[in-house]
Amino acid sequence: MASNSISTSSQRSTAASALNIPYSREQASVNSLVTLAGRILFAAIFILSGFFHFSPQEIAYAAHVGVPMAGFLVPASGILALLGGLSILLGYRAKIGAWLLVLFLVPVTLAMHNFWAVKDPMMAQMQMAMFMKNASMLGGALLISQFGAGTLSLDAKRSSSR
């Protein structure tokens, strides 16, 4: 699958030159490491929590809060979370992995963290915090879907070998 995006380092160097900011090789290395660290931290929650989606307790909780076909949908969402998280962690087809996480996050956020329907004020506040956490992760996934995994990734290695 050919990438039609400009590499992250060339985007940064173009932006830096447009602003007359010197862009060193050291800065490119730091940017690569920060991007890698961000991918690891971002992917961790999806990989770790994805495994819980196969537990009877998680399926039962989802059924309790009204998720239809929880026995199928909860494990299916776990597969999306695991595949998307691993894709981003490894930087392998990370843009596709990010879209898998978007596909995971939108329905889960709306179905499981609908704070507007919770009557207990303390629980509503907790659900609102969870909703906003998921919304911020959705923002991160959308950024990765557009900018990719960065230079320290299997995607970058794959595109440089072409």
C-alpha positions as CSV (number, residue, x, y, z in Angstrom):
1,M,0.0,0.0,0.0
2,A,1.7,3.2,-1.2
3,S,1.8,6.1,1.2
4,N,0.6,9.4,-0.2
5,S,1.8,11.4,2.7
6,I,4.9,13.4,3.2
7,S,7.2,12.0,5.8
8,T,7.0,13.6,9.3
9,S,10.6,14.7,9.2
10,S,10.3,16.5,5.9
11,Q,7.1,18.1,7.1
12,R,8.9,19.4,10.2
13,S,11.9,20.6,8.2
14,T,9.7,22.4,5.7
15,A,7.8,24.0,8.6
16,A,11.0,24.9,10.3
17,S,12.5,26.5,7.2
18,A,9.4,28.5,6.5
19,L,9.7,30.0,10.0
20,N,13.5,30.4,9.6
21,I,14.0,28.0,12.6
22,P,17.2,25.9,12.3
23,Y,16.3,22.2,12.2
24,S,19.1,20.0,13.2
25,R,19.7,16.3,12.9
26,E,19.6,16.1,16.7
27,Q,16.2,17.7,16.8
28,A,15.0,15.2,14.2
29,S,16.3,12.4,16.4
30,V,14.6,13.8,19.5
31,N,11.3,14.2,17.5
32,S,11.6,10.6,16.4
33,L,12.1,9.4,20.0
34,V,9.2,11.5,21.3
35,T,6.9,10.2,18.6
36,L,7.9,6.6,19.5
37,A,7.3,7.3,23.2
38,G,3.9,8.8,22.4
39,R,2.9,5.8,20.3
40,I,3.9,3.4,23.1
41,L,2.0,5.3,25.7
42,F,-1.0,5.8,23.5
43,A,-1.2,2.2,22.4
44,A,-0.7,0.7,25.9
45,I,-4.3,1.4,27.1
46,F,-5.8,-0.3,24.1
47,I,-3.5,-3.3,24.2
48,L,-3.9,-3.8,28.0
49,S,-7.7,-3.1,28.2
50,G,-8.4,-5.1,25.0
51,F,-7.7,-8.3,26.8
52,F,-10.4,-7.6,29.4
53,H,-13.0,-7.5,26.6
54,F,-12.9,-11.2,26.5
55,S,-13.7,-11.7,30.2
56,P,-17.2,-12.8,31.4
57,Q,-17.3,-9.8,33.9
58,E,-16.7,-7.2,31.1
59,I,-19.4,-8.8,28.9
60,A,-21.8,-9.0,31.8
61,Y,-21.2,-5.4,32.7
62,A,-21.8,-4.3,29.1
63,A,-25.0,-6.3,29.0
64,H,-26.1,-4.7,32.3
65,V,-25.7,-1.2,31.0
66,G,-27.7,-2.1,27.9
67,V,-25.2,-3.0,25.2
68,P,-27.1,-5.2,22.7
69,M,-25.5,-8.6,21.8
70,A,-22.8,-8.0,24.4
71,G,-21.5,-11.5,24.1
72,F,-20.5,-10.7,20.5
73,L,-19.9,-6.9,20.5
74,V,-17.6,-6.8,23.6
75,P,-15.1,-9.3,22.3
76,A,-15.3,-7.8,18.8
77,S,-14.5,-4.4,20.3
78,G,-11.6,-6.1,22.1
79,I,-10.2,-7.3,18.8
80,L,-10.5,-3.8,17.4
81,A,-8.7,-2.4,20.4
82,L,-5.9,-5.0,20.3
83,L,-5.3,-4.8,16.5
84,G,-5.4,-1.0,16.5
85,G,-3.1,-0.7,19.5
86,L,-0.6,-3.2,18.2
87,S,-0.6,-1.5,14.8
88,I,0.2,1.8,16.4
89,L,2.7,0.4,18.9
90,L,4.7,-1.3,16.1
91,G,4.1,1.5,13.6
92,Y,2.8,-1.1,11.1
93,R,0.0,0.3,8.9
94,A,-0.5,2.7,11.8
95,K,-3.0,4.9,9.8
96,I,-5.3,1.8,9.4
97,G,-4.7,0.9,13.1
98,A,-5.8,4.4,14.1
99,W,-9.0,4.1,12.1
100,L,-9.7,0.7,13.9
101,L,-9.4,2.6,17.2
102,V,-11.7,5.3,15.9
103,L,-14.2,2.5,15.0
104,F,-13.7,1.2,18.5
105,L,-13.8,4.5,20.4
106,V,-16.9,6.1,18.9
107,P,-19.5,3.5,19.9
108,V,-17.8,2.5,23.1
109,T,-17.7,6.1,24.3
110,L,-21.3,6.8,23.4
111,A,-22.7,3.5,24.8
112,M,-20.6,3.1,27.9
113,H,-19.9,6.6,29.1
114,N,-23.3,8.4,28.5
115,F,-22.9,10.7,31.5
116,W,-26.0,12.7,30.3
117,A,-28.3,9.7,31.2
118,V,-26.8,9.0,34.7
119,K,-29.0,10.2,37.6
120,D,-26.4,9.9,40.4
121,P,-24.3,13.2,40.3
122,M,-21.1,11.5,41.5
123,M,-21.4,8.7,38.9
124,A,-22.4,11.2,36.2
125,Q,-19.2,13.1,36.9
126,M,-17.1,10.0,36.8
127,Q,-18.7,9.0,33.5
128,M,-18.1,12.4,32.1
129,A,-14.4,12.1,33.0
130,M,-14.3,8.7,31.2
131,F,-16.2,10.2,28.2
132,M,-13.6,13.1,28.0
133,K,-10.7,10.6,28.3
134,N,-12.1,8.6,25.4
135,A,-12.7,11.8,23.4
136,S,-9.1,12.8,23.9
137,M,-7.9,9.3,22.8
138,L,-10.2,9.7,19.8
139,G,-8.4,12.9,19.0
140,G,-5.0,11.1,19.2
141,A,-6.2,8.4,16.9
142,L,-7.4,10.9,14.4
143,L,-4.0,12.6,14.4
144,I,-2.3,9.3,13.9
145,S,-4.7,8.4,11.1
146,Q,-3.5,11.5,9.2
147,F,0.2,11.8,10.2
148,G,1.2,8.2,10.6
149,A,3.6,6.6,13.0
150,G,6.8,8.7,12.5
151,T,10.2,7.7,11.4
152,L,10.9,5.0,14.0
153,S,8.3,2.6,12.7
154,L,7.8,-0.4,10.5
155,D,5.8,1.9,8.1
156,A,8.8,4.2,7.7
157,K,11.1,1.3,7.2
158,R,8.8,-0.2,4.6
159,S,8.4,3.0,2.6
160,S,12.1,3.7,2.7
161,S,12.9,0.3,1.2
162,R,10.8,1.0,-1.9
